[in-house]
Amino acid sequence: MAKDLPYFKFFCSEWSDGDITLETYEMQGIFINICSYYWSNECTLELSKLKKRFRNDIELIDLLIKNNLLKQISGFIKISFLDEQKNEREEQSKIKSKGGKASAEAKKLLKIQQNVNTTSTENQHVLNSCSTESQLLREDKIREDKIREDKIREENKNDKIYSELIISESWLESTAMQSKQKFIPIEIKRYLKQYNDMINVQFEIKTNKNEYCRHFINWLNKQEKKNIINKPKLL
């Protein structure tokens, strides 16, 4: 990926509105450097290798993981927005590859027609075959586009519910009051972000808004019961 495309897309508005800007400038700096290193490693990077590369910033790396700004799955670092860009580029590469093969076949056919004295029936057969292949390629592309759109639509389902809840002050206050540790609304916002990122990576909740809220509250209560949740420092 780094050889074919030595840069990744950086959207200023997403950065400015993201949770990373709630952290210190030192953490923001190490995060963007990790993104660059992750991209140059083809979006496949072991946590142990990352810590060797940034051996003087191990505490900051652990804090980024703890605050869910970096994901760690089976010993590997995952950065969602870079993975999405990588997958998008791979899909485009597949489509271009298929188009190149079809173009090569068309040129081959043209050369045969110019250099070989074939019968009209044989020529028509080859043309029909090429036309059929082109049609199949178009149908494949339509199917791939639909699969990709359906996938994006499903992945955004939870994010839409999350976006509605995060701006609902009444819901945040009500949920904070229900928590055993008596969280305040801004803490509920942080845990809701952590929960939404978790379900988008690990599994899908194909449900409505009410069930999404119920699942979140149950998850929060379970974490409180296990004493897993530590209140974050509010910056």
KEKE-3310 file (N, C-alpha, C; in steps of 0.2 Angstrom, whole numbers, plus 5000, padded with zeros to 4 digits):
npx = (5004:5010:5019:5012:5003:5008:5003:4989:4971:4967:4955:4951:4940:4935:4946:4946:4934:4935:4938:4952:4956:4953:4963:4980:4992:5004:5000:4992:5001:5009:5000:4997:5009:5009:4999:5005:5016:5009:5002:5012:5016:5008:4995:4996:5001:5010:5008:5019:5029:5026:5028:5042:5046:5042:5049:5051:5039:5030:5020:5011:5006:4999:4990:4983:4977:4969:4960:4953:4957:4966:4965:4967:4969:4970:4984:4988:4988:4974:4968:4954:4949:4960:4960:4948:4951:4962:4955:4946:4954:4959:4948:4946:4957:4955:4944:4950:4960:4952:4946:4957:4961:4950:4952:4964:4960:4952:4961:4968:4959:4957:4969:4970:4959:4965:4976:4974:4965:4950:4934:4918:4908:4916:4923:4912:4908:4919:4918:4905:4909:4918:4909:4900:4909:4912:4900:4898:4908:4903:4891:4897:4904:4893:4887:4897:4898:4885:4886:4896:4890:4879:4886:4892:4881:4876:4886:4885:4874:4873:4881:4873:4863:4871:4875:4863:4860:4871:4869:4858:4854:4845:4843:4856:4858:4848:4853:4865:4860:4855:4866:4877:4888:4886:4889:4893:4885:4895:4904:4896:4895:4908:4909:4899:4904:4915:4908:4901:4911:4916:4906:4905:4917:4918:4905:4888:4874:4858:4846:4833:4832:4829:4832:4845:4849:4846:4854:4867:4866:4865:4877:4886:4882:4886:4900:4903:4900:4910:4920:4928:4928:4936:4935:4937:4950:4944:4948)
npy = (4994:5006:5008:5008:5019:5032:5040:5044:5048:5063:5070:5086:5090:5079:5075:5087:5086:5074:5062:5062:5075:5078:5074:5077:5087:5080:5067:5068:5070:5058:5049:5053:5050:5036:5032:5035:5026:5014:5014:5014:5001:4993:4992:4982:4978:4973:4974:4973:4976:4989:4995:4994:5002:5014:5016:5025:5030:5021:5022:5031:5025:5014:5021:5027:5015:5011:5022:5019:5024:5019:5002:4986:4970:4953:4954:4963:4980:4990:5002:5010:5020:5020:5007:5006:5014:5007:4995:5000:5005:4992:4986:4995:4992:4979:4980:4988:4979:4969:4976:4979:4966:4963:4973:4969:4957:4962:4968:4958:4951:4960:4960:4946:4947:4955:4949:4935:4925:4923:4914:4922:4917:4912:4924:4931:4923:4924:4938:4938:4931:4939:4950:4944:4942:4955:4959:4951:4956:4969:4965:4959:4970:4978:4969:4969:4982:4984:4975:4981:4993:4989:4984:4995:5002:4994:4994:5007:5008:5006:5017:5028:5027:5029:5043:5050:5047:5053:5067:5069:5076:5073:5059:5056:5061:5053:5040:5041:5043:5030:5022:5013:5018:5031:5040:5055:5064:5067:5057:5046:5048:5045:5031:5027:5029:5020:5008:5008:5007:4995:4986:4988:4982:4969:4963:4963:4973:4971:4979:4990:5007:5008:4995:4995:5005:4998:4987:4993:4999:4987:4982:4991:4990:4977:4979:4987:4979:4969:4977:4982:4994:5009:5026:5038:5051:5068:5079)
npz = (5000:5004:4994:4982:4985:4993:5003:5014:5015:5023:5033:5038:5045:5051:5060:5068:5075:5081:5095:5098:5098:5111:5119:5125:5117:5115:5115:5104:5094:5094:5090:5077:5071:5073:5065:5052:5052:5053:5041:5032:5034:5027:5034:5043:5058:5071:5089:5097:5089:5086:5098:5099:5089:5094:5106:5117:5120:5126:5136:5132:5121:5127:5134:5123:5118:5129:5130:5119:5107:5099:5092:5098:5093:5095:5097:5087:5080:5076:5065:5061:5052:5042:5038:5031:5020:5014:5011:5002:4991:4987:4982:4971:4964:4960:4951:4941:4937:4931:4921:4913:4909:4900:4891:4885:4880:4870:4861:4857:4850:4839:4833:4828:4819:4810:4805:4802:4791:4793:4793:4791:4800:4811:4815:4820:4830:4839:4842:4848:4860:4866:4869:4877:4888:4892:4896:4907:4915:4918:4925:4936:4942:4945:4954:4964:4968:4974:4984:4992:4995:5003:5013:5019:5022:5032:5042:5045:5052:5066:5070:5066:5075:5087:5084:5086:5099:5106:5106:5113:5127:5137:5137:5140:5153:5160:5158:5165:5178:5180:5181:5192:5197:5197:5186:5176:5163:5153:5155:5151:5138:5133:5136:5128:5116:5116:5117:5105:5096:5099:5096:5082:5078:5083:5082:5075:5079:5075:5076:5084:5090:5103:5108:5106:5115:5127:5126:5128:5141:5149:5145:5151:5165:5167:5166:5176:5187:5186:5190:5180:5173:5173:5179:5167:5165:5164:5151)
capx = (5000:5014:5023:5007:5000:5012:4999:4982:4967:4966:4950:4952:4934:4935:4951:4944:4928:4936:4940:4959:4958:4952:4969:4986:4996:5009:4996:4990:5007:5011:4994:4997:5015:5008:4995:5010:5019:5004:5000:5019:5017:5002:4990:4996:5006:5010:5008:5026:5033:5025:5032:5049:5047:5041:5050:5051:5032:5025:5015:5006:5003:4995:4984:4979:4973:4965:4955:4950:4959:4969:4962:4972:4965:4975:4991:4989:4985:4969:4966:4948:4949:4965:4958:4943:4955:4965:4950:4943:4959:4960:4942:4947:4963:4952:4940:4955:4963:4947:4945:4963:4961:4945:4955:4969:4957:4949:4966:4970:4954:4958:4975:4968:4955:4969:4982:4971:4959:4945:4927:4913:4905:4921:4924:4906:4908:4924:4915:4900:4912:4921:4904:4898:4914:4912:4894:4899:4912:4899:4887:4901:4905:4886:4886:4902:4895:4879:4888:4900:4885:4875:4890:4893:4874:4875:4891:4883:4867:4875:4884:4868:4860:4875:4875:4857:4860:4876:4867:4852:4856:4840:4845:4863:4857:4844:4857:4870:4857:4854:4872:4878:4894:4884:4893:4890:4883:4900:4907:4892:4897:4914:4908:4895:4909:4919:4904:4899:4917:4917:4901:4906:4922:4917:4899:4883:4867:4853:4840:4831:4836:4827:4836:4852:4850:4845:4861:4872:4865:4867:4884:4889:4881:4891:4907:4903:4899:4916:4925:4932:4928:4939:4933:4943:4951:4941:4952)
capy = (5000:5012:5009:5010:5025:5034:5044:5042:5054:5066:5075:5090:5091:5073:5076:5092:5083:5067:5061:5063:5082:5079:5072:5082:5088:5075:5061:5069:5069:5051:5046:5054:5046:5029:5032:5035:5020:5009:5015:5011:4994:4990:4992:4976:4980:4970:4979:4973:4980:4997:4998:4994:5008:5020:5013:5030:5032:5015:5023:5035:5020:5010:5026:5027:5009:5012:5027:5016:5028:5013:4996:4980:4964:4947:4956:4968:4986:4991:5009:5009:5024:5018:5000:5007:5017:5001:4991:5004:5005:4986:4985:4999:4989:4973:4982:4990:4973:4965:4980:4978:4959:4964:4977:4965:4952:4965:4970:4951:4949:4964:4957:4940:4949:4959:4944:4929:4925:4918:4915:4927:4914:4912:4930:4933:4919:4927:4944:4937:4928:4945:4954:4941:4943:4962:4960:4948:4960:4974:4962:4958:4976:4980:4965:4971:4989:4983:4972:4986:4998:4986:4983:5002:5004:4990:4996:5014:5008:5008:5024:5033:5027:5032:5050:5052:5047:5057:5074:5069:5077:5070:5052:5055:5062:5048:5034:5043:5042:5023:5019:5011:5022:5038:5043:5061:5063:5067:5050:5041:5049:5042:5024:5025:5029:5014:5003:5008:5005:4988:4981:4988:4978:4962:4960:4968:4973:4972:4981:4997:5012:5006:4989:4997:5008:4993:4983:4997:4999:4981:4981:4996:4987:4971:4981:4990:4973:4966:4982:4983:5001:5015:5032:5042:5058:5072:5084)
capz = (5000:5005:4988:4977:4987:4999:5007:5015:5015:5030:5033:5043:5050:5056:5065:5073:5078:5084:5102:5098:5100:5118:5122:5125:5110:5115:5113:5097:5090:5094:5087:5069:5069:5073:5058:5047:5052:5051:5033:5028:5035:5024:5038:5047:5062:5078:5094:5100:5084:5087:5104:5098:5085:5098:5113:5122:5121:5127:5141:5128:5117:5131:5135:5117:5118:5135:5128:5113:5101:5095:5094:5099:5092:5094:5096:5081:5081:5071:5065:5057:5046:5038:5036:5026:5014:5011:5007:4996:4986:4985:4978:4965:4960:4957:4945:4936:4934:4927:4915:4909:4905:4895:4885:4882:4875:4864:4857:4854:4844:4834:4830:4825:4813:4805:4802:4800:4786:4796:4790:4794:4806:4816:4818:4824:4837:4844:4844:4853:4866:4869:4871:4883:4894:4894:4900:4913:4919:4920:4930:4942:4945:4948:4961:4969:4970:4978:4991:4995:4997:5008:5019:5022:5025:5038:5046:5047:5056:5073:5070:5066:5082:5091:5083:5089:5107:5109:5106:5117:5134:5142:5137:5143:5160:5162:5158:5170:5184:5181:5183:5199:5199:5197:5181:5174:5156:5148:5155:5147:5131:5132:5136:5123:5110:5117:5116:5098:5092:5100:5092:5075:5076:5085:5080:5073:5083:5070:5081:5084:5094:5110:5110:5106:5122:5132:5126:5130:5148:5151:5145:5156:5171:5168:5167:5183:5191:5186:5191:5174:5170:5177:5176:5163:5167:5159:5150)
cpx = (5004:5018:5018:5004:5003:5009:4992:4978:4967:4961:4950:4946:4933:4940:4949:4939:4929:4939:4948:4961:4956:4958:4975:4989:5001:5006:4994:4996:5009:5006:4995:5004:5014:5004:5000:5013:5015:5002:5006:5020:5011:4996:4990:5002:5005:5011:5016:5030:5032:5028:5039:5051:5047:5043:5050:5044:5027:5019:5009:5003:4998:4989:4980:4974:4968:4959:4951:4951:4963:4965:4967:4968:4970:4982:4993:4985:4980:4967:4960:4948:4954:4963:4953:4946:4958:4960:4947:4948:4960:4954:4943:4952:4960:4948:4945:4958:4958:4946:4951:4963:4956:4948:4960:4966:4954:4955:4969:4965:4955:4964:4974:4964:4960:4974:4979:4965:4954:4938:4923:4910:4910:4922:4918:4906:4913:4921:4910:4903:4915:4915:4901:4902:4913:4905:4894:4903:4908:4894:4891:4902:4898:4885:4891:4900:4890:4881:4892:4895:4881:4880:4891:4887:4874:4879:4889:4877:4868:4877:4878:4864:4864:4875:4869:4857:4865:4874:4861:4854:4851:4842:4852:4862:4853:4848:4862:4867:4856:4860:4874:4884:4892:4888:4889:4889:4890:4904:4903:4894:4903:4913:4903:4899:4913:4915:4902:4905:4918:4912:4902:4912:4921:4910:4894:4877:4862:4847:4838:4834:4835:4831:4843:4854:4850:4852:4866:4872:4867:4874:4888:4888:4886:4898:4908:4904:4906:4922:4930:4933:4931:4937:4938:4944:4948:4946:4949)
cpy = (5006:5013:5011:5017:5027:5038:5042:5048:5056:5071:5079:5091:5085:5073:5081:5090:5077:5067:5063:5070:5083:5078:5078:5082:5083:5069:5062:5068:5062:5047:5047:5051:5039:5028:5031:5029:5014:5009:5012:5004:4990:4988:4985:4977:4977:4975:4979:4977:4987:4999:4998:5000:5014:5018:5018:5032:5026:5017:5027:5030:5016:5015:5027:5021:5009:5016:5025:5021:5024:5007:4990:4974:4958:4949:4961:4974:4987:4999:5009:5013:5022:5011:5001:5010:5011:4997:4994:5004:4998:4984:4989:4995:4982:4975:4984:4984:4969:4969:4979:4971:4960:4968:4973:4959:4955:4967:4963:4949:4953:4962:4951:4942:4952:4954:4937:4929:4920:4919:4920:4924:4914:4919:4932:4929:4922:4934:4943:4935:4934:4949:4951:4942:4950:4962:4957:4952:4966:4971:4961:4964:4979:4976:4968:4978:4988:4980:4977:4991:4995:4985:4990:5004:5000:4992:5003:5014:5010:5015:5029:5033:5031:5040:5053:5053:5052:5064:5074:5070:5074:5063:5051:5056:5056:5042:5035:5041:5034:5019:5018:5016:5029:5042:5050:5060:5063:5060:5045:5042:5045:5034:5022:5025:5022:5008:5002:5005:4998:4984:4982:4984:4971:4959:4965:4968:4975:4973:4988:5001:5010:5000:4990:5000:5003:4988:4987:4998:4993:4980:4985:4993:4981:4973:4984:4984:4970:4971:4983:4991:5006:5021:5036:5049:5063:5078:5090)
cpz = (5000:4998:4982:4979:4994:5004:5008:5016:5023:5030:5039:5048:5054:5061:5070:5077:5082:5091:5103:5101:5107:5122:5122:5118:5110:5112:5105:5092:5089:5090:5079:5067:5069:5066:5052:5046:5051:5044:5030:5029:5032:5028:5042:5051:5069:5083:5097:5095:5085:5093:5104:5094:5089:5105:5119:5124:5122:5131:5137:5123:5121:5133:5129:5116:5123:5133:5122:5107:5096:5097:5094:5098:5091:5093:5091:5082:5075:5071:5059:5051:5040:5034:5030:5020:5011:5008:5001:4990:4983:4980:4971:4960:4957:4951:4940:4932:4929:4920:4910:4906:4899:4889:4882:4877:4869:4859:4853:4849:4838:4830:4825:4818:4808:4801:4800:4796:4789:4793:4794:4801:4812:4819:4822:4831:4842:4847:4850:4860:4870:4872:4877:4889:4896:4898:4907:4918:4922:4925:4936:4945:4948:4955:4966:4972:4975:4985:4995:4999:5003:5014:5022:5025:5032:5044:5049:5052:5063:5074:5070:5072:5087:5091:5086:5096:5110:5110:5110:5124:5139:5142:5141:5151:5163:5163:5164:5177:5186:5183:5190:5201:5199:5192:5179:5166:5151:5149:5151:5140:5129:5132:5131:5116:5110:5115:5109:5094:5093:5096:5085:5073:5077:5082:5078:5078:5078:5074:5080:5089:5102:5112:5110:5113:5127:5132:5129:5138:5151:5151:5150:5163:5173:5169:5174:5188:5192:5188:5186:5172:5176:5175:5173:5166:5162:5158:5148)
residu = (MET:ALA:LYS:ASP:LEU:PRO:TYR:PHE:LYS:PHE:PHE:CYS:SER:GLU:TRP:SER:ASP:GLY:ASP:ILE:THR:LEU:GLU:THR:TYR:GLU:MET:GLN:GLY:ILE:PHE:ILE:ASN:ILE:CYS:SER:TYR:TYR:TRP:SER:ASN:GLU:CYS:THR:LEU:GLU:LEU:SER:LYS:LEU:LYS:LYS:ARG:PHE:ARG:ASN:ASP:ILE:GLU:LEU:ILE:ASP:LEU:LEU:ILE:LYS:ASN:ASN:LEU:LEU:LYS:GLN:ILE:SER:GLY:PHE:ILE:LYS:ILE:SER:PHE:LEU:ASP:GLU:GLN:LYS:ASN:GLU:ARG:GLU:GLU:GLN:SER:LYS:ILE:LYS:SER:LYS:GLY:GLY:LYS:ALA:SER:ALA:GLU:ALA:LYS:LYS:LEU:LEU:LYS:ILE:GLN:GLN:ASN:VAL:ASN:THR:THR:SER:THR:GLU:ASN:GLN:HIS:VAL:LEU:ASN:SER:CYS:SER:THR:GLU:SER:GLN:LEU:LEU:ARG:GLU:ASP:LYS:ILE:ARG:GLU:ASP:LYS:ILE:ARG:GLU:ASP:LYS:ILE:ARG:GLU:GLU:ASN:LYS:ASN:ASP:LYS:ILE:TYR:SER:GLU:LEU:ILE:ILE:SER:GLU:SER:TRP:LEU:GLU:SER:THR:ALA:MET:GLN:SER:LYS:GLN:LYS:PHE:ILE:PRO:ILE:GLU:ILE:LYS:ARG:TYR:LEU:LYS:GLN:TYR:ASN:ASP:MET:ILE:ASN:VAL:GLN:PHE:GLU:ILE:LYS:THR:ASN:LYS:ASN:GLU:TYR:CYS:ARG:HIS:PHE:ILE:ASN:TRP:LEU:ASN:LYS:GLN:GLU:LYS:LYS:ASN:ILE:ILE:ASN:LYS:PRO:LYS:LEU:LEU)
# end
